[in-house]
Amino acid sequence: MYNYLEAVKNDVRFAINEGRVYIDYDNDIDDIIVSVEDALWADDEVTGNESGTYTFDKEKAKGYVSENLDLLADAIDAFDCREEAGKKLVYKDWEYFDVIIRLYVLSQAIREVVEEVA
């Protein structure tokens, strides 16, 4: 089963190690999370949110999402996007669903990565 949290954590680690994100460890963890999340929210290599796709592959996205329908429901509820999600479902826009799940787990992924390296 595809693990979104682990996948996003790996992408966050890579972004930090690559220098795409600066972490000021003098700040408290909540400030760090906000700062890193602001930097990565629209990063296609982490969330896919800028272009609207992370996988650039509808079938791959469908596979990831199909294995995580409970997580998708949680993301839709958290972002209050039921109407938009319904429209996307009609058009089988799996990449949209993949992106919103990645956005949904982003804060938790950042927190766990920062706690590992702090």
Backbone as a chain_set.jsonl record, in Angstrom:
{"seq": "MYNYLEAVKNDVRFAINEGRVYIDYDNDIDDIIVSVEDALWADDEVTGNESGTYTFDKEKAKGYVSENLDLLADAIDAFDCREEAGKKLVYKDWEYFDVIIRLYVLSQAIREVVEEVA", "coords": {"N": [[0.834, -1.185, 0.0], [0.5, 2.238, -0.8], [2.186, 4.728, 0.966], [1.412, 7.738, 1.887], [2.287, 9.6, 3.872], [4.936, 8.774, 4.476], [6.07, 9.032, 1.932], [5.823, 11.808, 1.441], [7.329, 12.76, 3.584], [9.87, 11.829, 2.812], [10.222, 13.404, 0.521], [10.215, 15.958, 1.666], [12.512, 15.796, 3.274], [14.417, 15.542, 1.23], [14.105, 18.018, -0.072], [14.973, 19.738, 1.942], [17.634, 18.827, 2.337], [18.627, 19.384, -0.167], [18.715, 22.064, -0.126], [16.598, 23.677, -0.802], [14.925, 24.594, 1.06], [15.174, 26.522, 3.933], [15.93, 26.056, 7.305], [15.495, 27.532, 10.336], [16.673, 26.732, 13.212], [16.593, 28.047, 15.584], [14.107, 29.005, 15.967], [10.821, 28.178, 17.28], [9.23, 24.94, 17.033], [6.681, 25.046, 15.827], [6.747, 27.465, 14.396], [8.784, 26.848, 12.616], [7.581, 24.781, 11.161], [5.474, 26.167, 9.897], [6.961, 27.934, 8.306], [8.446, 26.162, 6.649], [6.348, 24.777, 5.479], [5.094, 26.863, 4.065], [7.062, 27.273, 2.156], [7.064, 24.849, 0.775], [4.468, 24.225, -0.015], [3.53, 24.758, -2.625], [5.304, 23.311, -4.105], [6.15, 21.31, -6.686], [7.671, 19.007, -6.525], [7.17, 18.044, -4.062], [4.453, 18.364, -3.27], [2.975, 18.725, -5.616], [1.271, 20.755, -6.05], [1.603, 23.19, -7.429], [1.545, 22.764, -10.243], [-0.58, 21.101, -10.326], [-0.24, 18.432, -10.358], [1.58, 15.725, -9.055], [2.584, 13.276, -9.767], [2.522, 13.294, -12.548], [1.24, 11.433, -14.008], [-1.614, 9.904, -14.648], [-2.63, 7.31, -14.144], [-0.855, 6.247, -12.26], [-1.305, 8.049, -10.162], [-3.993, 7.44, -9.686], [-3.735, 4.834, -8.718], [-2.299, 5.281, -6.31], [-4.135, 6.896, -4.888], [-6.407, 5.259, -4.822], [-5.667, 3.301, -3.05], [-5.831, 4.616, -0.7], [-8.314, 5.648, 0.257], [-9.65, 6.342, 2.634], [-7.933, 8.242, 3.714], [-8.129, 10.129, 1.712], [-10.814, 10.922, 2.05], [-10.593, 12.132, 4.569], [-8.886, 14.272, 3.905], [-10.468, 15.696, 2.077], [-12.558, 16.483, 3.767], [-11.08, 18.026, 5.624], [-10.155, 20.139, 4.053], [-12.511, 21.116, 3.24], [-13.718, 20.677, 0.684], [-15.725, 19.339, -0.732], [-17.616, 19.807, -2.79], [-16.008, 20.656, -4.96], [-14.386, 18.36, -5.117], [-16.284, 16.485, -5.854], [-16.869, 17.301, -8.467], [-14.37, 16.878, -9.623], [-14.206, 14.138, -9.389], [-16.119, 13.237, -11.214], [-14.804, 13.757, -13.581], [-12.716, 12.084, -13.296], [-10.27, 12.938, -12.15], [-7.646, 12.041, -10.96], [-5.16, 12.963, -10.293], [-5.618, 15.401, -9.057], [-6.812, 14.541, -6.654], [-4.667, 13.12, -5.594], [-2.847, 15.202, -5.123], [-4.254, 16.734, -3.179], [-4.247, 14.998, -1.031], [-1.51, 14.84, -0.495], [-1.043, 17.5, 0.282], [-2.592, 17.52, 2.559], [-1.202, 15.827, 4.347], [1.135, 17.184, 4.631], [1.931, 19.053, 6.752], [2.195, 17.34, 8.98], [4.175, 15.636, 8.016], [6.324, 17.424, 7.744], [6.66, 18.204, 10.416], [7.473, 15.731, 11.587], [9.87, 15.225, 10.205], [11.418, 17.486, 10.89], [11.579, 17.135, 13.65], [13.13, 14.833, 13.671], [15.635, 15.747, 12.771], [16.283, 17.831, 14.397]], "CA": [[0.0, 0.0, 0.0], [1.258, 3.481, -0.892], [2.168, 5.463, 2.219], [1.576, 9.157, 1.591], [3.08, 10.292, 4.873], [6.353, 8.443, 4.273], [6.497, 9.608, 0.653], [5.979, 13.256, 1.609], [8.487, 12.945, 4.467], [11.071, 11.667, 1.992], [10.347, 14.582, -0.341], [10.584, 17.082, 2.534], [13.938, 15.598, 3.595], [15.186, 15.837, 0.023], [14.058, 19.471, -0.283], [15.844, 20.343, 2.959], [19.021, 18.463, 2.027], [18.99, 20.029, -1.426], [18.835, 23.491, 0.134], [15.438, 24.423, -1.307], [14.24, 25.091, 2.246], [16.07, 26.864, 5.039], [15.317, 25.875, 8.612], [16.13, 28.263, 11.43], [16.411, 25.921, 14.394], [16.402, 28.913, 16.748], [12.659, 29.204, 16.094], [10.134, 27.014, 17.848], [8.865, 23.978, 15.999], [5.495, 25.485, 15.087], [7.192, 28.476, 13.437], [9.542, 26.136, 11.585], [6.623, 24.073, 10.322], [4.796, 27.164, 9.064], [7.926, 28.43, 7.335], [8.741, 25.109, 5.672], [5.112, 24.512, 4.739], [4.946, 27.959, 3.102], [8.028, 27.069, 1.074], [6.836, 23.606, 0.027], [3.051, 24.066, -0.344], [3.352, 24.747, -4.082], [6.475, 22.656, -4.692], [5.711, 20.127, -7.433], [8.441, 17.833, -6.125], [6.703, 17.614, -2.745], [2.987, 18.251, -3.242], [2.352, 18.792, -6.938], [0.221, 21.77, -5.996], [1.789, 24.293, -8.386], [1.077, 22.362, -11.571], [-1.78, 20.281, -10.188], [0.102, 17.015, -10.403], [2.855, 15.295, -8.491], [3.04, 12.09, -10.482], [2.486, 13.501, -13.992], [0.801, 10.132, -14.517], [-2.968, 9.704, -14.103], [-2.814, 5.944, -13.65], [-0.084, 6.118, -11.019], [-2.056, 8.793, -9.149], [-5.191, 6.653, -9.388], [-3.311, 3.722, -7.873], [-1.981, 5.792, -4.977], [-5.363, 7.371, -4.249], [-7.309, 4.12, -4.614], [-5.192, 2.576, -1.869], [-5.898, 5.522, 0.451], [-9.594, 6.355, 0.184], [-9.956, 6.941, 3.936], [-7.109, 9.442, 3.807], [-8.742, 11.085, 0.793], [-12.013, 11.458, 2.711], [-10.124, 13.044, 5.619], [-8.362, 15.469, 3.243], [-11.611, 16.437, 1.53], [-13.214, 17.11, 4.914], [-10.199, 19.035, 6.205], [-10.084, 21.29, 3.149], [-13.889, 21.512, 2.949], [-13.78, 20.783, -0.774], [-16.595, 18.268, -1.241], [-18.207, 20.172, -4.087], [-14.922, 20.589, -5.957], [-13.986, 16.957, -5.242], [-17.324, 15.814, -6.633], [-16.65, 17.642, -9.881], [-13.136, 16.217, -10.057], [-14.491, 12.711, -9.49], [-16.834, 13.033, -12.477], [-13.803, 13.773, -14.652], [-11.669, 11.134, -12.915], [-9.044, 13.713, -11.997], [-6.928, 11.383, -9.869], [-4.013, 13.772, -9.891], [-6.148, 16.367, -8.1], [-6.961, 13.857, -5.374], [-3.319, 12.819, -5.122], [-2.281, 16.447, -4.611], [-4.858, 17.182, -1.918], [-3.774, 14.123, 0.047], [-0.142, 15.281, -0.16], [-1.175, 18.738, 1.04], [-3.18, 17.17, 3.848], [-0.197, 15.23, 5.241], [2.365, 17.979, 4.586], [2.336, 19.573, 8.067], [2.652, 16.224, 9.805], [5.451, 15.176, 7.462], [7.337, 18.414, 8.108], [6.895, 18.081, 11.873], [8.247, 14.533, 11.871], [11.218, 15.381, 9.665], [12.122, 18.484, 11.706], [11.881, 16.499, 14.938], [14.228, 13.876, 13.449], [16.92, 16.397, 12.54], [16.528, 18.891, 15.397]], "C": [[0.88, 1.251, 0.0], [1.084, 4.286, 0.389], [2.468, 6.938, 1.934], [2.481, 9.861, 2.59], [4.568, 10.023, 4.669], [6.881, 9.049, 2.972], [6.74, 11.112, 0.78], [7.153, 13.553, 2.542], [9.784, 12.816, 3.67], [11.298, 12.877, 1.095], [10.739, 15.823, 0.46], [12.061, 16.982, 2.897], [14.812, 15.994, 2.409], [15.234, 17.348, -0.222], [14.971, 20.188, 0.706], [17.305, 20.073, 2.633], [19.528, 19.134, 0.762], [19.148, 21.536, -1.263], [17.684, 24.318, -0.41], [14.648, 25.044, -0.165], [15.284, 25.367, 3.317], [15.302, 26.689, 6.339], [16.15, 26.615, 9.649], [15.766, 27.547, 12.726], [16.33, 26.737, 15.683], [14.919, 29.21, 16.981], [12.025, 27.992, 16.763], [9.569, 26.161, 16.711], [7.643, 24.413, 15.195], [5.839, 26.551, 14.053], [7.973, 27.833, 12.29], [8.579, 25.444, 10.619], [5.914, 25.038, 9.383], [5.726, 27.648, 7.956], [8.208, 27.4, 6.238], [7.499, 24.801, 4.84], [4.863, 25.61, 3.696], [5.857, 27.754, 1.896], [7.679, 25.874, 0.193], [5.402, 23.409, -0.456], [2.836, 23.942, -1.861], [4.532, 24.104, -4.805], [6.037, 21.36, -5.371], [6.452, 18.861, -7.035], [8.045, 17.303, -4.751], [5.195, 17.382, -2.756], [2.343, 18.166, -4.62], [1.351, 19.921, -7.06], [0.398, 22.891, -7.019], [1.215, 23.929, -9.746], [-0.23, 21.579, -11.522], [-1.514, 18.794, -10.306], [1.476, 16.78, -9.795], [3.435, 14.182, -9.35], [3.242, 12.329, -11.97], [2.087, 12.204, -14.702], [-0.546, 9.795, -13.872], [-3.162, 8.317, -13.515], [-2.052, 5.708, -12.345], [-0.816, 6.834, -9.881], [-3.302, 8.02, -8.735], [-4.847, 5.489, -8.46], [-3.026, 4.168, -6.455], [-3.255, 6.163, -4.22], [-6.275, 6.198, -3.901], [-6.928, 3.304, -3.385], [-5.365, 3.382, -0.585], [-7.195, 6.315, 0.488], [-9.992, 6.975, 1.528], [-9.181, 8.24, 4.129], [-7.66, 10.531, 2.88], [-9.972, 11.721, 1.426], [-11.621, 12.458, 3.799], [-9.626, 14.361, 5.015], [-9.492, 16.329, 2.692], [-12.349, 17.156, 2.655], [-12.372, 18.249, 5.477], [-10.154, 20.308, 5.357], [-11.465, 21.789, 2.733], [-14.094, 21.708, 1.437], [-14.646, 19.681, -1.395], [-17.158, 18.584, -2.604], [-17.164, 20.071, -5.199], [-14.501, 19.143, -6.189], [-15.019, 16.177, -6.053], [-17.174, 16.074, -8.118], [-15.423, 16.918, -10.429], [-13.351, 14.709, -10.226], [-15.193, 12.386, -10.801], [-15.844, 12.942, -13.634], [-12.616, 12.859, -14.366], [-10.293, 11.804, -12.835], [-8.26, 13.202, -10.784], [-5.74, 12.191, -9.394], [-4.425, 14.864, -8.897], [-6.24, 15.728, -6.716], [-5.604, 13.525, -4.763], [-2.691, 14.06, -4.481], [-2.926, 16.834, -3.283], [-4.481, 16.265, -0.755], [-2.365, 14.544, 0.471], [-0.167, 16.572, 0.659], [-1.69, 18.463, 2.447], [-2.139, 16.618, 4.832], [1.07, 16.08, 5.365], [2.814, 18.463, 5.969], [2.876, 18.468, 8.966], [4.006, 15.721, 9.323], [6.582, 16.128, 7.852], [7.679, 18.292, 9.589], [7.786, 16.88, 12.174], [9.681, 14.631, 11.369], [12.022, 16.358, 10.524], [12.482, 17.89, 13.067], [13.018, 15.491, 14.818], [15.577, 14.572, 13.418], [17.261, 17.444, 13.586], [17.324, 18.356, 16.578]], "O": [[1.882, 1.314, 0.713], [-0.04, 4.5, 0.844], [3.623, 7.33, 1.763], [3.352, 10.637, 2.196], [5.372, 10.955, 4.688], [8.015, 9.526, 2.924], [7.743, 11.627, 0.286], [7.896, 14.507, 2.309], [10.698, 13.622, 3.844], [12.432, 13.326, 0.926], [11.514, 16.649, -0.021], [12.783, 17.977, 2.835], [15.816, 16.689, 2.565], [16.291, 17.891, -0.543], [15.662, 21.139, 0.341], [18.125, 20.991, 2.65], [20.719, 19.42, 0.636], [19.657, 22.209, -2.159], [17.785, 25.543, -0.475], [13.805, 25.914, -0.385], [16.165, 24.545, 3.571], [14.157, 27.126, 6.456], [17.342, 26.358, 9.816], [14.677, 27.739, 13.266], [16.036, 26.193, 16.747], [14.531, 29.621, 18.074], [12.618, 26.914, 16.808], [9.452, 26.618, 15.573], [7.586, 24.167, 13.99], [5.286, 26.546, 12.953], [7.834, 28.232, 11.134], [8.751, 25.519, 9.402], [5.771, 24.752, 8.194], [5.317, 27.757, 6.8], [8.207, 27.726, 5.051], [7.595, 24.589, 3.631], [4.466, 25.314, 2.569], [5.47, 28.026, 0.759], [7.965, 25.883, -1.005], [5.149, 22.496, -1.243], [2.047, 23.112, -2.314], [4.728, 24.336, -5.997], [5.602, 20.422, -4.703], [5.925, 17.759, -7.189], [8.518, 16.25, -4.322], [4.714, 16.34, -2.31], [1.267, 17.585, -4.763], [0.655, 20.03, -8.07], [-0.595, 23.488, -7.435], [0.473, 24.715, -10.334], [-0.905, 21.411, -12.538], [-2.444, 17.989, -10.349], [2.408, 17.555, -10.007], [4.635, 14.156, -9.624], [4.047, 11.642, -12.599], [2.521, 11.917, -15.817], [-0.607, 9.444, -12.694], [-3.805, 8.177, -12.475], [-2.554, 5.046, -11.438], [-0.936, 6.302, -8.778], [-3.625, 7.956, -7.548], [-5.59, 5.197, -7.523], [-3.454, 3.521, -5.499], [-3.431, 5.79, -3.06], [-6.848, 6.151, -2.812], [-7.786, 2.686, -2.756], [-5.076, 2.882, 0.502], [-7.179, 7.523, 0.725], [-10.614, 8.037, 1.548], [-9.717, 9.219, 4.647], [-7.655, 11.711, 3.229], [-10.15, 12.936, 1.346], [-12.245, 13.51, 3.932], [-9.907, 15.436, 5.545], [-9.47, 17.552, 2.829], [-12.724, 18.319, 2.504], [-12.899, 19.321, 5.774], [-10.119, 21.417, 5.889], [-11.587, 22.752, 1.976], [-14.572, 22.748, 0.983], [-14.324, 19.159, -2.462], [-17.177, 17.724, -3.484], [-17.413, 19.473, -6.246], [-14.281, 18.739, -7.331], [-14.662, 15.307, -6.847], [-17.334, 15.165, -8.933], [-15.435, 16.411, -11.55], [-12.75, 14.084, -11.1], [-14.895, 11.371, -11.429], [-16.025, 12.145, -14.555], [-11.63, 12.86, -15.103], [-9.302, 11.309, -13.372], [-8.218, 13.842, -9.733], [-5.355, 12.114, -8.227], [-3.658, 15.207, -7.998], [-5.797, 16.309, -5.726], [-5.419, 13.638, -3.551], [-2.075, 13.971, -3.419], [-2.223, 17.225, -2.352], [-4.406, 16.717, 0.388], [-2.065, 14.597, 1.664], [0.595, 16.721, 1.614], [-1.266, 19.104, 3.409], [-2.198, 16.918, 6.025], [1.976, 15.734, 6.123], [3.983, 18.294, 6.318], [3.895, 18.645, 9.634], [4.883, 15.416, 10.131], [7.664, 15.69, 8.242], [8.852, 18.278, 9.964], [8.749, 16.997, 12.932], [10.606, 14.169, 12.037], [13.178, 16.089, 10.849], [13.579, 18.124, 13.575], [13.788, 15.313, 15.761], [16.554, 14.063, 13.968], [18.403, 17.899, 13.658], [17.622, 19.102, 17.511]]}, "num_chains": 1, "name": "protein.A"}
